[in-house]
Amino acid sequence: MSCDIKTVGDLRRFIANLSDDYEIEMRIRRRLTDEELKYMPYPYPYETEYTTLEFDDIGVSDKVLCLGVELNKNDK
């Protein structure tokens, strides 16, 4: 299941029934070109980077929750 999360309400609906011990795993995917897929040992169409989700800021006046990610180059 893949769905865009654009508001805190969207996120809340997805996680409302999860217990607090769930881990958060962030992934950044880039769709590979047809040329790149030719050289893959299996035809998975994405290059995936694993990241760490970080809290950056809350913009109260403009109602924006700022989250950031840091690439984990040596993980997984």
Beta strands, then each sheet from edge to edge (+ up, - down):
strand 1: 26-31
strand 2: 46-59
strand 3: 64-71
sheet 1: 1+ 2- 3+
end
